[in-house]
Every structure is written in structure tokens, then in C-alpha cells.
């Protein structure tokens, strides 16, 4: 009775195991397919090459872009027997018709501190498109340090010219003459002013004083206003603090009084206790010693 | 039992009594510093509280102290009234020792006014109040010696003062008083050398107690002794010293 049931259960378990194994294999295949898709194993591509004196800045898997779009990637970087570097690039067939035989591959940086990419510079449209194993011309784009070096090279002659001009005697002499002319003019003006202004000197003094006062008074008034504002603010603060704490002060005083009284009572109690009362004799009212001497009346 | 004993406390003293005691002690300190007016005020305050709480002991003590201070301040009439108030009080009963002190002070006042009869009467009353362990026996003897001197009875004065000296061996103030009275008796008997020795001994005690008036009295007695010995210059020096003390007006 029991054997058929056991066989049936064994068969069921076998079936479920098969299903599980099949599922696992399917998942593995799916993952592999996705990886292959990612690695462009399912897309058709055209391999082209370019040569460069060194492999600096190039790496396997580097993106290849055409007018900003990724159209392929660097597949291989190999050194040739003549000490040059051969780079194999895989281009999607979808874009191959856009790239002519005279196109150039240029190593550039997408930004000042970005990744380097191989950029395909389009050639002439009339020229035949690249095909499998075509070789493109390669050039390196300018990086930041090269730009700075070029800029410095261009600025150098300009700076030299400026230095030469400013240090030449002609310019200095011209400036000196101009300065002298300015001084003479100032002196002439002063003499003229002095002649005409002697009579009005006192008035000028008064005007000057008045101007000083005019300038000073508003400042003083402003300062006084600010001071008064500060005093007013401080008074307001004090008033607020006083008002806030007004209710608490009497209770504080009462509490302090109570505390002192409690302390005195406690101390008094301790002093009167059996253990310590011999140390602290309770003070009592005392009489002055009787002085039994009366000075005799002086003859 | 032990815990009960540990927890037991003395008799509770009222805050009023504590206050009266405080005034009394402050008065004592003021008197010792020679601040007699301040002392009088403090004793008055203590007396007022004692009267209010009917503390008989305190009333007697502070009345006597107030009388004593007023005597020093020269307010003899007030001193008399205070002492009479204590001695003639019918409502309250005071300790005999306090009444004896009051009677002695009355005797001294009478003596100060050269009323030897009255002084003797109050001295006798003081002795009557004094019981077996009376602490002012020596004082009464000194008062009686003073009375004898006023009566020009040098021998009696000498006898009483010598008894007072032995009775007041542990009371410097009265010991010095006794020595001074003995010196006066010796001077009366023309025993200047002995008198000079006694006054010098009294002077040491009075200086140690810081009592200007007593020092001055000692110096005056020394001057008399030097005069009797023919030492005019030394006598003059002692008088000069006494005059300098008097000039301070401190008692």
C-alpha cells in the first residue's frame, strides 16, 4: 500500500528538480545573452585601424565617438615590430557609411579633467566610406597643459614688448616733462589764487570751519542718536529683565531668609545636642565685676 | 537609652532671650573697650527684652550693669534709681547674690559722697544678702576697708584690706583694689616704703587690666609715698605720669 505512494512522490520530486534546473540554465543563458549584447556580439561591426607613435592616453574599451555619438570602441592596442602602435577600432556598421576614407581619428579629452575618447573627424563626403581593415590617419588633440604652453608662448613676446617700452628713456623723459609741466601749472594757479584770495582768507577760514562743522555736526548727531538708541535699548532690556524677575525677587529673598533661618536652627540644634553641647556652652547674660574701690577725695 | 541620651537636647532658649544675651555680651565688650555710652545703650536694650519676657535673672544682671556704667559715666542719680528699683522691687524676686551686688554698689555710692554711715549700712545689708558661697565677700571687705580709711582707722582698714586680698586671690581687679587700700593704710601709718611696694604691685596688675583710672590712682599713691620718703623728684615724676593719663580723659 505504501510503495506506490513513495514512487509517485519520487517521480514528482524528479519532475520538480528538472524544472528547476531548466529554469537555472535559462537564467544563465539570459545573463550571457545580455553580456554579449552589451559587448556588441550581436551587432555587426567593421574593424578599422590607425597607427600612433606611442600608446599614451589610449586604452582598450575606450569609446569612439562621431559628432558626439558613440559609434564604436577600441578593441586592441598592439605594438608593431617597427615600434609603432596599432590600434584596432570596431565601428558599428550602422554609422560606417558616414565615415569616409579620409576621416581622421583624434585622441581628445571630453573636458579639462574628463575621460579621453577617440573622436572620428569626418572627411570629405565624396570619398568612399571606410570598410573592413581600413586605416585612418591619427592625431592627438591638445590637452590643457599644451593649451597653457601655447598661451604662454604667445604672451611672452607681448610682455617683452611692454617691458621694452616702459623701460626706454623716451617714455621716462616724456613722463618727467609732463610732471614738470603739471607742477609749474599748479604753482601758477597757487600764486594767482594767493593774490586774489588774501583778502578773502578770513572768509575762507570761516567757510572752512563752517564746512568742518557742517560735516562734523551730522556725524555727532548720528553718533548721539546711536548712543541714545543704545541706551534706550539697554534700558529697555534692564526694564524687561527687572519686570521678568520682579515676581521672583521677593520669593528669592524669602527663600534666602528661610534658608539662613533653617541653617541657624540646625546649627543651634547641633550645638544643643548631647554630643556637642559640652563643646558649645550656651551663652548667658553676664554681670560686670563689682569694683569695690572708691578713690579717696583728693586733698 | 543611648540613642535617647544622644538625641536629648538642652532646655530651649527663646529667640528673645538669645537676643537679650547678644545685647548683653556686646555691652560687656563695649565696657571692656571703655566705650561706656555704647555699653549703656546695649545694656538698656538687653534690659528691655528681659523685662518684656520677665527674665528675672537678666533683669537683675542688666540693671546692675547699667548702674555700674552710669556710675562710671558720673550719672550717680540715675545709678541710685536703678539700684533702688532692684532693691525695692516687691513684685519680682531676685537672687540674693544680685541683691548683694546692688547693696555693695549702694555702699560705694554712699562712700563716694563721704557718707560713711550710709556706706556701712549698705555694706552690712550686702553682707546679709551674701550667703555662704558669696563671691563678693572680698569686695565687701574692700568697701569696709575704704570706709575705715574715710574714718581714719588705718589699722582696721589694713586688717580688712588684707582679708580682702586673701579673699580675692583669683580676682585681679579686687586684688589690686586691696593692695591700693593697704598702701593707703600704710601711708596713713607713715610706712611709706611698704606703701610704695604695694602700689607698685597694684600698678602692675592695673596695667595688665588696662584700667587708666586705677593706674592713675596707683601713681598718685606712689607720689605720696615718694614725698614721704623725701624723694620729691620721683614724686613729681609720678604726678606727671598721672597727669598725662588724666589728660586722655579715659577711664
Interface residues (C-beta under 8 A of the other chain):
Chain A: X269 X272 X273 X274 X275 X277 X282 X283 X284 X285 X286 X287 X288 X289 X290 X291 X292 X293 X294 X295 X296 X297 X298
Chain B: X5 X6 X7 X8 X9 X10 X12 X13 X20 X21 X22 X24 X25 X28 X31 X46 X50 X57 X58 X60 X61 X62 X64 X65 X68 X69 X98 X101 X104 X105 X108 X111 X112 X114 X136 X138 X139 X140 X141 X142 X143 X146 X149 X150 X164 X171 X173 X174 X177 X180 X181 X184 X213 X214 X217 X220
